[in-house]
């Protein structure tokens, strides 16, 4: 076999970098279609760069070279969320294309059901994929709550902030980092947050009903977190006969962190 006949190894495509390029393409499309001011460009660009850096680092740490089909869907979701974030940042100058904002957020929420199905059907579930999916969800809820808070009041920000408060608290209180048992109600409450916030963003509800609607979303989320914190408190390691008894070690992987 001559040198020219030897198979040439093709380096894998840098998918996080491709995602960043697509993100800037979406920002450019939004700028051309509905207008995007400096705040939108700034947040959208920071989001694109941060996603690229963090995802590239996570891939290297996991020893992976490609994202896989499920994570590619999540990357598409992340791109849409970047567009939502840019529009929300731009909304504070009084320019808000609600229809575009609702469309991007709705498609991102719909794809949340797709990436999990793809992961299970292709056997490509992973800790990286679960964390990536969770962070995209959390950031979308945060930016949607920020938009709704601008009209209903700063209390709405608690919906987007609760998860991050939990993560920070877990840095201080190690027992909060223990594994949680899987609960369908937890997943349902988390999924409803995005749906209920998008309805509030659309403006179809009169203000009193919108306040009650978003208040219900917050109440459900507080209940879900409070129940998990109570479970973690009861399962925290305790001294028992001179040894530490860790009740949480029998539970599956944590879902909050």
Secondary structure as UniProt FT lines:
FT   HELIX           3..5
FT   HELIX           15..33
FT   HELIX           38..62
FT   HELIX           69..91
FT   TURN            92..94
FT   HELIX           98..122
FT   HELIX           127..152
FT   HELIX           154..156
FT   HELIX           157..172
FT   HELIX           174..177
FT   HELIX           184..202
FT   HELIX           207..234
FT   STRAND          238..240
FT   TURN            241..242
FT   STRAND          243..245
FT   HELIX           247..250
//
